[in-house]
Amino acid sequence: MASNHHDCGISRLGDLADELLLCIIEQIDSRQTLHNLAATCSRFQSLTEPFIWRSLLIVNGSDVPGLAHALNSRLERISSVWDLAVRYNEKDEDGIELLNSLIPKMEKLRGLTIESPCPNNYGRGVGSFPNNFTRINYTRMFTDAVSGVQPSPLPMLQSLNLHGHKNKAEPFLFGKTSFILFHPTLKDLTISCTDFEAEITLEDIPKKNLKSTPLESLKFIECNIYLPLLSVALALPKALKNLSIGERLHALDGCMPKDHPDLPRTSHPRFLDELHKQADSLENLTHSAGNAMLMQHYPIDINGESKLRGMTALKHLELDLSSPLCSYVREHGLPESLEKVTLFDSSIASARFFGPAQFQLILEAAHSVIIQRLSRSIDVDICWTAGLNPIANIDSFWTGDGNEAQQNRMAVYKIAAILKARGSHLRLFGERFEHGHAYIPPYMYGEDTPKRFLVYSSDKMFTFGHQNPELNVPTDMGAPAVVTFWVYKEDHCRLPRELLAVCERCQATNAYCLNNGYGTGCFFCVNENHRCEYAPPSSPWNANVLGSDSTYTLESATCIP
């Protein structure tokens, strides 16, 4: 393989064999450097061009005609495209439709992102919806990909991130887009901002197609997820490893969840039966049943804890505070394979529920849902999410010499002590938008995403937040086996968590009663303007706090509309 010093103008580099040059070129991550190298000589151009076209990002439709001309002028360029991200706003959409003829020709495309306009694009107020629909006909593309049409589009697709609104009549309906669930090479699928329903049912699918696809990761962001189609989605993969269920936290006009008996969502007890389709392979499960005010409430499945325990591959369970799965965890429902549990509060944060109770609730849930029910080593992470109004200074909740800060720290110490005694760890996290402007998921191109930061780790038992203050070691820390979790009303009033009252409405629906720990009106009752009533106190602790009247009038909890 002779070198060509005169053409290349780089004597020593030109002496290398093509195989070595390709190894060098593959390490270059600067697009401009690749362009400069390609312009050096015809040999370097032929070697470099596939890397120039390998990954494309399109954010403006006006760029597509030039791209189409460049790709069509040398057809081998189309085959060089491995990853394509189309992420545009409504003001830049003209020209995007030209991609409909280009994408099916990208026979080696592995990764595809389609992100079309949405109400939460930068500069658009929440609550308005554009008249636009996605300029890329992805439904037709996915249908052709699995129907045997030749040449088949997207024959090597492995990863798809889809945020689209297919037409003006039904902007949110997933419908025939569900054909993507049958794709023969797809391993990673993320779907956002859709009503996950279609006419297809499990009975429509030949048995030979069940447990047949290579899908390993399925993620939903801001979706209304209905169990009939989810049942199909979970029956098709050979071995799904990662499942993230994120129902709508922010429902706009036209995408409110349906309340229909034939369309139960993931708060229904049947959800556990659907999960069991992947019980032997599922390693990571995240579940948020959506905004607390939009959730459906059902009686729990009396066999639910055994079904959850039957997920024998599960390693990480991540639950929103309002997830019905918390009920099964409380009934000893954690599988032996589990290594870590994460609790977060997005269902409350999205409803704009603020005040110290927001912090205390999730600590209480960590204790009653996880710690009281475990005797083995499982790490616990807790995260307070940003929501629409991010916490400005979460450190102030823990640090300082005030009574409230001291009580909050004591609650954390006692959880940490129990976990450390079992050889596991407790970590607390907060979220915030670093640049001061809050967005809602799914986070679009150019939008800031909330950053998670560590507030506390049991590895440094008495250190909180970023200030790392020297806090006093509590004097009542006895042997871990006899540590009791306390909820504080006032400095002199300590109430064991296990004796706390549950309001009658939450008790009837088996919901986790989101009160602040000493009988105030719970979150659900307050936000729905229901009178929050408690059964007559069964112990002197409850009698002292609630008094003789079993009905408590809300005073301290706060709901910001």
Secondary structure in CASP SS format (residue, H / E / C, confidence):
PFRMAT SS
TARGET T0000
AUTHOR 0000-0000-0000
METHOD secondary structure of the structure
MODEL  1
M C 1.00
A C 1.00
S C 1.00
N C 1.00
H H 1.00
H H 1.00
D H 1.00
C H 1.00
G C 1.00
I C 1.00
S H 1.00
R H 1.00
L H 1.00
G H 1.00
D C 1.00
L C 1.00
A C 1.00
D H 1.00
E H 1.00
L H 1.00
L H 1.00
L H 1.00
C H 1.00
I H 1.00
I H 1.00
E H 1.00
Q C 1.00
I C 1.00
D C 1.00
S C 1.00
R H 1.00
Q H 1.00
T H 1.00
L H 1.00
H H 1.00
N H 1.00
L H 1.00
A H 1.00
A C 1.00
T C 1.00
C C 1.00
S H 1.00
R H 1.00
F H 1.00
Q H 1.00
S H 1.00
L H 1.00
T H 1.00
E H 1.00
P H 1.00
F H 1.00
I H 1.00
W C 1.00
R C 1.00
S E 1.00
L E 1.00
L E 1.00
I E 1.00
V C 1.00
N C 1.00
G H 1.00
S H 1.00
D H 1.00
V H 1.00
P H 1.00
G H 1.00
L H 1.00
A H 1.00
H H 1.00
A H 1.00
L H 1.00
N H 1.00
S H 1.00
R C 1.00
L C 1.00
E H 1.00
R H 1.00
I H 1.00
S H 1.00
S H 1.00
V C 1.00
W C 1.00
D E 1.00
L E 1.00
A E 1.00
V E 1.00
R E 1.00
Y C 1.00
N C 1.00
E H 1.00
K H 1.00
D H 1.00
E C 1.00
D C 1.00
G C 1.00
I H 1.00
E H 1.00
L H 1.00
L H 1.00
N H 1.00
S H 1.00
L H 1.00
I H 1.00
P H 1.00
K H 1.00
M C 1.00
E C 1.00
K C 1.00
L C 1.00
R C 1.00
G E 1.00
L E 1.00
T E 1.00
I E 1.00
E E 1.00
S C 1.00
P C 1.00
C C 1.00
P C 1.00
N C 1.00
N C 1.00
Y C 1.00
G C 1.00
R C 1.00
G C 1.00
V C 1.00
G C 1.00
S C 1.00
F C 1.00
P C 1.00
N C 1.00
N C 1.00
F C 1.00
T C 1.00
R C 1.00
I C 1.00
N C 1.00
Y H 1.00
T H 1.00
R H 1.00
M H 1.00
F H 1.00
T H 1.00
D H 1.00
A H 1.00
V H 1.00
S C 1.00
G C 1.00
V C 1.00
Q C 1.00
P C 1.00
S C 1.00
P C 1.00
L C 1.00
P C 1.00
M C 1.00
L C 1.00
Q C 1.00
S E 1.00
L E 1.00
N E 1.00
L E 1.00
H E 1.00
G C 1.00
H C 1.00
K C 1.00
N C 1.00
K C 1.00
A C 1.00
E C 1.00
P C 1.00
F C 1.00
L E 1.00
F C 1.00
G H 1.00
K H 1.00
T H 1.00
S H 1.00
F H 1.00
I H 1.00
L H 1.00
F H 1.00
H C 1.00
P C 1.00
T C 1.00
L C 1.00
K C 1.00
D E 1.00
L E 1.00
T E 1.00
I E 1.00
S E 1.00
C C 1.00
T C 1.00
D E 1.00
F E 1.00
E C 1.00
A C 1.00
E C 1.00
I C 1.00
T C 1.00
L H 1.00
E H 1.00
D H 1.00
I C 1.00
P C 1.00
K H 1.00
K H 1.00
N H 1.00
L C 1.00
K C 1.00
S C 1.00
T E 1.00
P C 1.00
L C 1.00
E C 1.00
S E 1.00
L E 1.00
K E 1.00
F E 1.00
I E 1.00
E C 1.00
C E 1.00
N E 1.00
I E 1.00
Y E 1.00
L H 1.00
P H 1.00
L H 1.00
L H 1.00
S H 1.00
V H 1.00
A H 1.00
L H 1.00
A H 1.00
L C 1.00
P E 1.00
K C 1.00
A C 1.00
L C 1.00
K C 1.00
N E 1.00
L E 1.00
S E 1.00
I E 1.00
G E 1.00
E E 1.00
R C 1.00
L C 1.00
H C 1.00
A C 1.00
L C 1.00
D C 1.00
G C 1.00
C C 1.00
M C 1.00
P C 1.00
K C 1.00
D C 1.00
H C 1.00
P C 1.00
D C 1.00
L C 1.00
P C 1.00
R E 1.00
T C 1.00
S C 1.00
H C 1.00
P C 1.00
R H 1.00
F H 1.00
L H 1.00
D H 1.00
E H 1.00
L H 1.00
H H 1.00
K H 1.00
Q H 1.00
A C 1.00
D C 1.00
S C 1.00
L C 1.00
E C 1.00
N E 1.00
L E 1.00
T E 1.00
H E 1.00
S E 1.00
A C 1.00
G C 1.00
N C 1.00
A C 1.00
M C 1.00
L C 1.00
M C 1.00
Q C 1.00
H C 1.00
Y C 1.00
P C 1.00
I C 1.00
D C 1.00
I C 1.00
N C 1.00
G H 1.00
E H 1.00
S H 1.00
K H 1.00
L H 1.00
R H 1.00
G C 1.00
M C 1.00
T C 1.00
A C 1.00
L C 1.00
K C 1.00
H E 1.00
L E 1.00
E E 1.00
L E 1.00
D E 1.00
L C 1.00
S C 1.00
S C 1.00
P C 1.00
L H 1.00
C H 1.00
S H 1.00
Y H 1.00
V H 1.00
R H 1.00
E C 1.00
H C 1.00
G C 1.00
L C 1.00
P C 1.00
E C 1.00
S C 1.00
L C 1.00
E C 1.00
K E 1.00
V E 1.00
T E 1.00
L E 1.00
F E 1.00
D C 1.00
S H 1.00
S H 1.00
I H 1.00
A H 1.00
S C 1.00
A C 1.00
R C 1.00
F E 1.00
F E 1.00
G C 1.00
P H 1.00
A H 1.00
Q H 1.00
F H 1.00
Q H 1.00
L H 1.00
I H 1.00
L H 1.00
E H 1.00
A H 1.00
A H 1.00
H H 1.00
S H 1.00
V H 1.00
I H 1.00
I H 1.00
Q H 1.00
R H 1.00
L C 1.00
S C 1.00
R C 1.00
S C 1.00
I C 1.00
D E 1.00
V E 1.00
D E 1.00
I E 1.00
C E 1.00
W E 1.00
T C 1.00
A C 1.00
G C 1.00
L C 1.00
N C 1.00
P C 1.00
I C 1.00
A C 1.00
N C 1.00
I C 1.00
D H 1.00
S H 1.00
F H 1.00
W H 1.00
T C 1.00
G C 1.00
D C 1.00
G C 1.00
N H 1.00
E H 1.00
A H 1.00
Q H 1.00
Q H 1.00
N H 1.00
R H 1.00
M H 1.00
A H 1.00
V H 1.00
Y H 1.00
K H 1.00
I H 1.00
A H 1.00
A H 1.00
I H 1.00
L H 1.00
K H 1.00
A H 1.00
R C 1.00
G C 1.00
S C 1.00
H C 1.00
L E 1.00
R E 1.00
L E 1.00
F E 1.00
G E 1.00
E E 1.00
R E 1.00
F C 1.00
E C 1.00
H C 1.00
G C 1.00
H C 1.00
A C 1.00
Y C 1.00
I C 1.00
P C 1.00
P C 1.00
Y C 1.00
M C 1.00
Y C 1.00
G C 1.00
E C 1.00
D C 1.00
T C 1.00
P C 1.00
K E 1.00
R E 1.00
F E 1.00
L E 1.00
V E 1.00
Y E 1.00
S E 1.00
S C 1.00
D C 1.00
K C 1.00
M C 1.00
F C 1.00
T C 1.00
F E 1.00
G C 1.00
H C 1.00
Q C 1.00
N C 1.00
P C 1.00
E C 1.00
L C 1.00
N C 1.00
V C 1.00
P C 1.00
T C 1.00
D C 1.00
M C 1.00
G C 1.00
A C 1.00
P H 1.00
A H 1.00
V H 1.00
V C 1.00
T C 1.00
F C 1.00
W E 1.00
V E 1.00
Y E 1.00
K E 1.00
E E 1.00
D C 1.00
H C 1.00
C E 1.00
R E 1.00
L E 1.00
P E 1.00
R H 1.00
E H 1.00
L H 1.00
L C 1.00
A C 1.00
V C 1.00
C E 1.00
E H 1.00
R H 1.00
C H 1.00
Q H 1.00
A H 1.00
T H 1.00
N C 1.00
A C 1.00
Y C 1.00
C C 1.00
L C 1.00
N C 1.00
N C 1.00
G C 1.00
Y C 1.00
G C 1.00
T C 1.00
G C 1.00
C C 1.00
F H 1.00
F H 1.00
C H 1.00
V H 1.00
N H 1.00
E C 1.00
N C 1.00
H C 1.00
R C 1.00
C C 1.00
E E 1.00
Y E 1.00
A C 1.00
P C 1.00
P C 1.00
S C 1.00
S C 1.00
P H 1.00
W H 1.00
N H 1.00
A H 1.00
N H 1.00
V H 1.00
L H 1.00
G C 1.00
S C 1.00
D C 1.00
S C 1.00
T E 1.00
Y C 1.00
T C 1.00
L C 1.00
E C 1.00
S C 1.00
A C 1.00
T E 1.00
C E 1.00
I C 1.00
P C 1.00
END
